């Protein structure tokens, strides 16, 4: 422990260390602020949607207290399906700036493709992503660690002082391990503190637990990069060579491998373009419109119990029949799109440990509540809600059954059901275990290179 304390004193005696820490703190704060602002906007949007829904429900309730309503007056007004704000938005923006958190569900528009986000975003900003805390932790945190710990013994080997230290009987493995931990501790402590702060700022009941798990992810990720620094120093014979090797390894793991994995994923499971989805919808709608009268007649032949007196199909009935036909035509395209996206994510989950950066980013977005699986659950629940809206209002509409006060409790309402904690926790812990396994492998490799015989060679 004396060696550890001495190394810390030497570290803080260097002005460059203080400059490095100041810059790192600035990036952490900036990332936290950006994430908090994105979370605040999401909360404001959610509150606006909820206020609007509450006001509409109040108006409908007041009218039904006095009289009945034509189902078309209620079913035609969109119902908002809302994905609640992320549990820990300050941690990672993730996919929340790309995927819609609100879907407007109306009986007349069940089969139209999503219109996307309600707010406008700069396309170039969406493409580049946000400078949030996850960005700092995944991409910049390793650079700061390597800057502090790249020269564990390479410089001593170059100057010849390493032979003197080994001649005094010091254990090189223990010495390098303590040196790596001492140099990495300030950076690790700041990263973990920022992560815990992001968790404490969350509004969800389990935000604290998510923040603690995120800190564990960050700690494992940091240990991996310290182990990488130890491996580098087992080979490098000069500080310059160690610095070059550290930069190269960072580029490979953080930039090259994720990019290659993305190319492989898209090549193995190419998703139909959204333009194709829209084109299919328009073509199906055009064809269905041309056959509108035929479709409504066919519908009432298949469902005679819903046919109104005299079989007089009005414009709204025709719209419903056309919509059903559009839905059937679009289903294969939607299934291909969804299956391709799911297959892509499964490949990423399977190969995420090819780069600890991928595993760390997946774990952080999972804990923030802005990852793929939460958004997928939202889309699936919206589709189920669309089915509930159709199943409830369509029969009443076809039978011309008015809505009364007794129908109020049965109106379809969307409530998002979060995944069980055990499910997302298992995915995160698997990521932590994989990162720690990689760190251990690097540590073992470093130990084989840091023997006195090889260091003195």
HELIX and SHEET records of a PDB file:
HELIX    1   1 UNK A    2  UNK A   13  1                                  12    
HELIX    2   2 UNK A   15  UNK A   66  1                                  52    
HELIX    3   3 UNK A   71  UNK A   75  1                                   5    
HELIX    4   4 UNK A   94  UNK A   97  5                                   4    
HELIX    5   5 UNK A  107  UNK A  109  5                                   3    
HELIX    6   6 UNK A  123  UNK A  128  1                                   6    
HELIX    7   7 UNK A  133  UNK A  135  1                                   3    
HELIX    8   8 UNK A  136  UNK A  140  3                                   5    
HELIX    9   9 UNK A  141  UNK A  149  1                                   9    
HELIX   10  10 UNK A  154  UNK A  159  1                                   6    
HELIX   11  11 UNK A  161  UNK A  167  1                                   7    
HELIX   12  12 UNK A  172  UNK A  200  1                                  29    
HELIX   13  13 UNK A  207  UNK A  235  1                                  29    
HELIX   14  14 UNK A  239  UNK A  250  1                                  12    
HELIX   15  15 UNK A  251  UNK A  256  3                                   6    
HELIX   16  16 UNK A  257  UNK A  268  1                                  12    
HELIX   17  17 UNK A  274  UNK A  290  1                                  17    
HELIX   18  18 UNK A  292  UNK A  302  1                                  11    
HELIX   19  19 UNK A  304  UNK A  306  5                                   3    
HELIX   20  20 UNK A  309  UNK A  311  5                                   3    
HELIX   21  21 UNK A  315  UNK A  351  1                                  37    
HELIX   22  22 UNK A  352  UNK A  354  5                                   3    
HELIX   23  23 UNK A  356  UNK A  368  1                                  13    
HELIX   24  24 UNK A  372  UNK A  399  1                                  28    
HELIX   25  25 UNK A  405  UNK A  410  5                                   6    
HELIX   26  26 UNK A  421  UNK A  449  1                                  29    
HELIX   27  27 UNK A  452  UNK A  455  1                                   4    
SHEET    1   A 2 UNK A  79  UNK A  82  0                                        
SHEET    2   A 2 UNK A 102  UNK A 105 -1                                        
END                                                                             
